[in-house]
Amino acid sequence: MPKTAINKTATFELFLFIAGETGISLSELSQLTDLSKQACLQQIEKLKQKYEEDETSALTIIETASKYRMTSKEKFSKILKDYAKNPTHQSLSKSGLEVLSIIAYKQPITRVAIDQLRGMNSSGVLATLRAFDLIEQVGTLEVVGRPSLYGTTEFFLDYMGVNELSELPQVDESQYTTTQEQDLFNTDKVDIFEENENHEN
């Protein structure tokens, strides 16, 4: 059975999809594909143009901290915010609440630092929180690789029903763990979303 050739653009799309929130650099793409950095950049631009011209696609590609990431187009931000506000989706998963709590109290913070606190990879959760506009990249850490620093957004404050971060419940940092996944806060503080909803009722 003849071997089917794999389209180069599709290959780059796959690498961007797998890289997720972490992103992927031209150097990494060059090593993975045996193409020059310039050729890799051309493929990235080709894929980005394809997304931009395709009205049926919600995707685009952005570059931050010398890495390329697949994300949603800016024009869909309101749809994502409305989705996040929908009562059906207001209850985040345990992982989502855990990562959001870490960022809220430890910001600015890198994904690696979050992973160390949780003891597991947080890329997927970060992508979800960014899609809901609850967190955003607020800068980069001035070390090798310049990893992204994350913080909460103004929408997060609106979502929580507070005017500033200082109004969030105080927490006991001894509840943080680096060895296992568990609630970061005491049971009377863990669900900060639920606590806020109770105040409104």
N, C-alpha and C positions, 0 to 999 in steps of 0.2 A: 504494500500500500504506500503510495507516494507521500512524502512528508510535506505538510502544508507550511509555506513560508509565513512567518509572523510579521505583521505590519509593524514598522518601527514606531510610528506614532502611538499605536495601541500599546506597545511595550512601555513607552514612557508614561502613558496614562496609568498603566498597571503599577509602575514604581511609585508614582505620586499617590495613588490610592493606598498602597501598602504603607507608605511613609506616614500618611495621616497628618496629625497635628505637628509631629516632629519635623516634617519637611525633609527635603533631600537636596544636597548641593550638586553643582555641576561636576565637581571632582568625583563624588560618589557615583553619579550617573555615568561619567566617563569610564570609571573602573568596571562598572556593571555591564556596560554595552560595548566596550573597546572602541568607543568613538572619541574624537577630540572634544574638548570643552565647547569649542565654537559650534561643532556639529550638534552637540547636546542642546545648546542654547537655541539653535535653529529649530530643533524638534519641539522644545518647550514653547517657543513662540508660535509655531505652527499649530500646536494643540490649543494654546490659549486663543488664537484667532478662530479656530474651529468652534470653541465654546461661545465666544463673543458673537459670532455670526449665526449661531444656532438658537433661534428663539424658543425652541422646545427644550433647551437645556438650562438648568439652574446653576450650572457649575462655571467656575473660572479658575485661573491660576494666579497666585500672588507671590511676590518675592519679599521676604523679610529676613534680616540677619544672614544674608547670602544663601538662603535656602528657599526652595520653591515648594509651595503648598497648594493643594487642591481645596477650594472652599466654595461657598455659595456666592452668587452675584449680589452686589449691593442692593439692587432693586427688590430683592426678596426679603430684606431685613425686617420689614413690617410684618410680613406673613409669619416669619419665625417668631417675632415678638408676640403676635396675636396667638400663635400656637402655644407659646410658653405661658401666656396669661390665661388660656382656657382652663377652667376649673378641672376639666378631665385630665389635664397634664401638669397641674400645679405641684403634685406630689412627686418630687424627685426620687429616684432610686436611692438605696442606701449608699452606693458608691458615689452618685452624683452629689448627694448632700454632704458626704464626707469630704470630697475634694473641694466643693464650694466653701465649706466651713474652714478648711485649711487655708484657702486663699484669702477669705474674708479676714481672718485673724493673723495671718503671717505675711500678707502682701507687702512689697512685691516679692514673688517667689518663683523659682524655676520649676519646670516639670520634674527634673531629677530630684530636687529637694522634696517635692510632693511624693514622688515614688518612694523615697527613703522613709518618709513618715508613714506611708501606707503599707510598705512592703510589697508593692506590686505596681505594674505599669498603669499609668493614668492617661495615656494618649487619647483613647477613645472617649473617656469621660470629659476631658478638656475640650475635645471637639464639639461634644454635645452642649456643654456650658457656653462655649463661644457662639454656637449656632443660635442659642436662646438669648444671646446678648447679656448674659449674666456676668461674664468675665471678658477681659480683653488683654492684649499684649500692651504693656505699659513701658517697655524698654527692653534692653538686653544687658546681660551681666558681662562686665569687662574682663572676661577670661577667655582662654582658648576655646574657639567654637562659638563664642558669644551667644549662649543660650537665651531664649526668650524669658522675660519676666512677666508674670501675670498678676493682675489685680482685678477688683470688681468694678462694675460699670455704674453709671448713674441709674440705669434701668434696674440694677440690682437693688439700689436703695429704694426705688419706687416699688419694686416687687416685695421688698421687706416691709414697706410702710414706715421707713425711718428717714430722717433728713441727713444723717451723717453716721459714719461707722462707729463712732463712740457710743451711739445709742443701742448697739447690739448687746445682747446679754454677755456679762463677764463669764469667762471660762477658766477652768482649772487646767493649766497646760500639762499637768502630770497625766492627764487622760490621753495624751498623744502616745502613739506606739509606733515602733519601727519593725516589729516582729510579726504582727498579725493584723488582719483586717478587723476592726471593731469600731464601735461608735466613739467619736472623739470627745464627746461631752457626757456629763452625767445625764441620767434619764430625764430630768426635768429641764434639760437644756438642749438635748440632742436634736429635736425637730424644730429648728428655728422658724421654719415655714409654718408649722402647725401652731407654734406659740403665737406668731403674729396673727394668724387667722382667728385664734381664740380671743385675742384682744379686740378684734373687729366685731365679733358676735355679741 
